[in-house]
Amino acid sequence: NAGVTQTPKFQVLKTGQSMTLQCAQDMNHNSMYWYRQDPGMGLRLIYYSASEGTTDKGEVPNGYNVSRLNKREFSLRLESAAPSQTSVYFCASSEFVGKRDGGEQFFGPGTRLTVL
Amino acid sequence: GNSVTQMEGPVTLSEEAFLTINCTYTATGYPSLFWYVQYPGEGLQLLLKATKADDKGSNKGFEATYRKETTSFHLEKGSVQVSDSAVYFCALREGNYGGSQGNLIFGKGTKLSVKP
């Protein structure tokens, strides 16, 4: 059981380049999330997918797109990278929370992205 | 809107010292509350949680009690170890089950360093 996996672990881009961050989970979770972590800012939600076939914007969606490819996979795309997108990106997953059940999220190890 | 405020760090303690990291929240309804821990170079892991008022979450010697009257969820440990050095995040999951069901709102994190 690998949990939540992310690729790549590290990436350096030049301004204007594009890339896709990959995320997969093997826990049969319905919901998946993309966060960015910046110093002094905690974690901020970029996009989420409550269930397969749906995606919604989070707190900071500008400059990003997502695809929920299937139940296991949720990718994050930067179409034209900017230095402000230099950050650590985390993917997470959780059970579908249609009732009061605690809602624990499981996190991947992160992708460290630098945009020059 | 909903928010989480936690004490700013960094916090530096000697081994076997008592630890308190304060966390207060603002939320409508009845949120679930969480503490996550992030060890250097890793993703976040759930440390403990509480889903209703007066619940106490506990794990690995850490405890936190959900206090609705003071809207707080302070993290405590009686005797810290060097291995507890990490960043600790307080988070809440909104209590309503609309479009943002399952989403977590994080505090900015508190870095703890424990010296031998």
Interface residues (C-beta under 8 A of the other chain):
Chain A: V4 S31 Y33 G40 M41 G42 L43 R44 L45 Y48 A50 D56 G58 F90 A92 S94 F96 V97 G98 K99 R100 D101 G102 G103 E104 Q105 F106 F107 G108 P109 G110
Chain B: Y30 S32 F34 Y36 E42 G43 L44 Q45 L46 K49 T51 F89 R93 G95 Y97 G99 S100 Q101 G102 N103 L104 F106 G107 K108 G109
